[in-house]
């Protein structure tokens, strides 16, 4: 099984995991890692390492970070650089996390970390939708 580490600035990762669990149920191989004021990348690396020790990382680790180039991302890079079964995707959102948790539960071990990362990006993008009142008028005109 691959592990999922959600690393963000502030408590965003904790709330994201809680929201995911509200929808999908308890997630045993997922951890939230926070960067709070007064901490730096070294602190986040230690938190990542502690989480990795607790999780089933047999098939790798997927780091889901909030910002490319931010401290949680930079800390993850320090671990990913030396392990080809680890990968990072930035721009984490709830649809992405839900999809990755679903994929994790159905994991048949046929996917590489690169495949998993591609699926995370696809899920994150497909979760972006728009709605505006003008669409209702357009839809009604199309029905005529």
N, C-alpha and C positions, 0 to 999 in steps of 0.2 A: 504494500500500500504506500502511496505517496502522502507526505504530510503537507499541510497548508499552514503557513505562517503569515498572518496579516500584520504588517508593520506600518504604523502611521505616526504622524505628529499628533500629540495630545491623546485623548481617549477615544478617538474616532474608531480605531480598530476594535476596541472592546465593544462599543455599541454596534458596530457592523456585525460582529460575530453574534452578539445577543439577538439582533434583528433576524439574522439568518436562522438561528436556532428557534426563534418564534415561528418561523415558517416551516423549517425542515426538521425540527427536533434537535435533541442534543447531538453535538458533533464532537466525537472523541479524539479525532486526529487533526484538530484545528486549534491554533493558539493565536491570541491577540498579543501583539508586542507593541508597547507604547514608547514614545519619546516625549518625556515631560520636561517642563522648564528646569534648567539646572543640569540636565543630562546631555551627553554627547554621544557620538558614534560608538565609542568604546563600551558605553553602558548598553547600547542597543545590541552590539555584538554579543555581549555576555548574556543578555536576555534571549537572543536567538539560540545561542549554544545551549542554554538551560532547557529551552523548549525542545530542541532537537534531541536532547538526552531523554526526554519524557515521551516522545512520539515514536510511532512506527514509521521510519524513514527508509524502509527496505527498498522502495522503488523511487526514492528521491524526495526532494523538498521543493515545493512551489512557494516562493515568496511573492505575496501580493502587497505592493506598496502604493502609497498615495501619490507621491510625486517623484518623477525622474530627477535625479540629482540631489534629492533631499537626504538628510542624515539617515533615516531608516533604509533608504535605497542604498546609500553608500556603505552602510554597515552590512547589508545583505551581499553586496558585491564582494566584500572581503571574504565571505564564506563561499560564494558561488565560484569564484575564480579558481579554487582548488578542488572542486568537485563537479564533475560533468553530469551528475544526476540531480543537480540543483539548478533552478532557473528563477528568473524574476520577471514579473509583469507589473507595470505601473498603471496608475489610473484606476485602482480598485474601486468597484462599486458593488452594490448589493446583488444585481443580476449576475455579475461575474462570480461572486463568492457562492451564491446558491448553485450555479451551474458546476462549479468546481467541486463542491461538496457532493453533488449528485454523481458526478463523474468518479469521484473518489470511492463512493459506495459501490459503483458498478464496475470498478477497475478490473479488467481481465488481464492486466499485465502486458497488453499488446502495445500500449502507447509509450513513446519516449517522453522525456521531459519537454522536448521541443514540440511534440504533438499536443501535450497538455497545455503548454503556453499558448499555442495557436488557438486552442479551444477557449481559453480564458479571454483572449483578445476578442474573439468572435462574440462571446457571450456579453462582454462589456459593451461592445459596440451595438449589439442588437437590443440591449436594454435602453438605449437612447432613442426616445420617441418624442414627437411633438404633437400638440393639440392646440388649436385655436378655434374660436367661435366661427370664423369664416369658413372652416371646413364643413360645418353643418349645412350652411347654405349651398356650398358646392355639391355636397352629397345629395341634397334634396333636388338640385337641378339635374344631376345625373340620373335620378330615378324617374324623371319625366320622359 
